[in-house]
Amino acid sequence: MVTIRPWLLIGKYRETLDHDLLARAKVGALLHLAARVEPPGITTLYLPIEDGEPFDVVTLRRGVDFVLAQRAAGKTVLVACGAGISRATTFAIAALKEAEGLPLIATARAVRQAHPDGLPHMALWSSLCLHYQEPDDYLTLIRAAE
């Protein structure tokens, strides 16, 4: 589990099954993108996202709105997918962009500095760029953690 901001974490599927780990991290909300997991006492939203497949704006909005609403409620939010690399990173970038009002690439840079292994698949990155109407420069994204 990687802390991006005190309120925003990125994790792996197996970490969502570890109730002690979730409690130590003070996770109060979970956006899960790989499988339905409903830890007791944690508000959850499951969005089935396939890695490497573009997603639609409705799905992005549901995920980002959930993360931001849980943050507004004072909860620490864990965004998780299978490996905590692509899908979770993509949604964390989108939520952080909206929370902090930064350009997409600056937000991606901030996320990748905290989580150097986190890298949205090219199709997921393109979906973000299209939604936010920002340049789709995947090479810049790849270099964002340097």
C-alpha positions as CSV (number, residue, x, y, z in Angstrom):
1,M,0.0,0.0,0.0
2,V,1.4,3.4,-1.0
3,T,0.5,6.7,0.5
4,I,0.0,9.4,-2.2
5,R,-1.6,11.9,0.2
6,P,-2.6,11.4,3.8
7,W,-6.2,10.8,2.6
8,L,-5.3,8.9,-0.6
9,L,-3.7,5.4,-0.9
10,I,-3.0,3.0,-3.7
11,G,-3.0,-0.7,-3.1
12,K,-3.2,-4.2,-4.4
13,Y,-6.1,-6.7,-4.3
14,R,-4.5,-8.9,-1.7
15,E,-4.1,-5.9,0.6
16,T,-7.8,-5.3,0.6
17,L,-8.2,-8.7,2.2
18,D,-6.0,-7.9,5.1
19,H,-8.3,-6.3,7.7
20,D,-5.4,-5.6,10.1
21,L,-3.5,-3.7,7.4
22,L,-6.6,-1.7,6.5
23,A,-7.1,-0.8,10.1
24,R,-3.5,0.2,10.6
25,A,-3.7,2.5,7.5
26,K,-7.0,3.9,8.8
27,V,-8.8,3.1,5.6
28,G,-12.4,4.3,5.7
29,A,-13.3,3.9,2.1
30,L,-12.3,1.6,-0.7
31,L,-12.6,2.0,-4.5
32,H,-11.9,-1.4,-5.9
33,L,-11.3,-1.9,-9.6
34,A,-10.4,-5.6,-9.8
35,A,-12.8,-7.5,-7.7
36,R,-15.7,-6.9,-5.3
37,V,-14.3,-6.7,-1.8
38,E,-16.4,-5.3,1.2
39,P,-14.3,-5.2,4.3
40,P,-16.4,-4.6,7.4
41,G,-16.8,-1.0,8.5
42,I,-15.4,0.4,5.2
43,T,-17.5,2.2,2.6
44,T,-16.8,0.5,-0.7
45,L,-17.5,1.0,-4.4
46,Y,-16.6,-1.6,-6.9
47,L,-16.1,-0.6,-10.6
48,P,-15.1,-3.5,-12.8
49,I,-12.3,-1.9,-14.9
50,E,-10.2,-4.0,-17.3
51,D,-6.6,-3.0,-17.5
52,G,-5.5,-1.9,-20.9
53,E,-9.1,-1.0,-22.0
54,P,-10.3,2.5,-22.3
55,F,-13.1,3.4,-19.9
56,D,-16.1,5.7,-20.4
57,V,-16.6,9.0,-18.7
58,V,-19.5,7.7,-16.6
59,T,-17.3,5.1,-15.0
60,L,-14.5,7.7,-14.4
61,R,-17.0,10.1,-12.8
62,R,-18.4,7.4,-10.5
63,G,-15.0,6.5,-9.3
64,V,-13.7,10.0,-8.9
65,D,-16.9,11.3,-7.3
66,F,-16.8,8.4,-4.8
67,V,-13.2,9.2,-3.8
68,L,-13.8,12.9,-3.5
69,A,-17.0,12.4,-1.5
70,Q,-15.2,10.0,0.9
71,R,-12.4,12.5,1.3
72,A,-14.9,15.3,2.1
73,A,-16.4,13.0,4.7
74,G,-12.9,12.8,6.3
75,K,-12.1,9.3,5.3
76,T,-8.8,7.8,4.1
77,V,-9.5,6.3,0.7
78,L,-7.7,3.3,-0.7
79,V,-7.9,2.9,-4.5
80,A,-7.1,-0.7,-5.3
81,C,-6.7,-3.0,-8.4
82,G,-5.0,-6.3,-9.0
83,A,-1.4,-5.2,-8.6
84,G,-1.8,-1.5,-7.6
85,I,0.0,-0.4,-10.7
86,S,-2.2,0.7,-13.6
87,R,-5.9,1.0,-12.9
88,A,-5.6,2.2,-9.3
89,T,-3.0,4.7,-10.3
90,T,-5.2,6.0,-13.1
91,F,-8.1,6.7,-10.7
92,A,-5.8,8.2,-8.0
93,I,-4.4,10.6,-10.6
94,A,-7.9,11.7,-11.6
95,A,-9.1,12.2,-8.1
96,L,-5.9,14.0,-7.1
97,K,-6.1,16.2,-10.2
98,E,-9.6,17.3,-9.2
99,A,-8.8,17.7,-5.5
100,E,-5.8,19.9,-6.1
101,G,-6.6,21.5,-9.4
102,L,-3.3,20.6,-11.1
103,P,-2.7,19.8,-14.7
104,L,-2.9,16.1,-15.5
105,I,0.8,15.6,-16.1
106,A,1.7,17.5,-12.9
107,T,-0.7,15.3,-11.0
108,A,0.7,12.2,-12.6
109,R,4.2,13.3,-11.7
110,A,3.2,13.8,-8.0
111,V,1.6,10.3,-7.9
112,R,4.6,8.7,-9.6
113,Q,7.0,10.3,-7.2
114,A,5.2,8.6,-4.3
115,H,4.6,5.4,-6.3
116,P,7.3,5.0,-9.0
117,D,5.9,1.6,-10.0
118,G,2.5,3.2,-10.6
119,L,1.9,3.7,-14.3
120,P,-1.4,3.8,-16.1
121,H,-1.7,1.6,-19.2
122,M,-1.5,3.7,-22.3
123,A,-5.3,3.2,-23.0
124,L,-6.2,4.3,-19.5
125,W,-3.9,7.4,-19.7
126,S,-5.5,8.3,-23.1
127,S,-9.0,8.0,-21.5
128,L,-7.9,10.5,-18.8
129,C,-6.3,12.9,-21.4
130,L,-9.4,12.8,-23.5
131,H,-11.7,13.4,-20.6
132,Y,-9.7,16.3,-19.2
133,Q,-8.9,17.6,-22.7
134,E,-5.2,17.7,-22.0
135,P,-2.3,16.6,-24.1
136,D,-1.8,12.8,-24.5
137,D,1.9,12.5,-24.2
138,Y,2.6,9.0,-22.9
139,L,6.3,9.4,-23.0
140,T,6.1,12.4,-20.7
141,L,4.0,10.2,-18.3
142,I,6.6,7.5,-18.4
143,R,9.3,10.0,-17.5
144,A,7.2,11.6,-14.8
145,A,8.9,9.8,-11.9
146,E,12.4,10.7,-13.1
